[in-house]
């Protein structure tokens, strides 16, 4: 599934800039409570990201629950609904 990460808020900042290059990222895994995505931009634990389903355009506010390791210039990020 193709996802779009519109932007993020960090400790009171309300930036809605695009986090993923081209605004698109692929999810690695997902569940009813969140998912794992890869991002080129850095986000912090507890930041808020706005994830858009590429097929339905449905937007969901998520919290960054885990910031993983970098692989090929992209960071694995766990998000919670």
Order of alpha helices (4+ residues) and beta strands (2+ residues): beta-beta-beta-beta-beta-beta
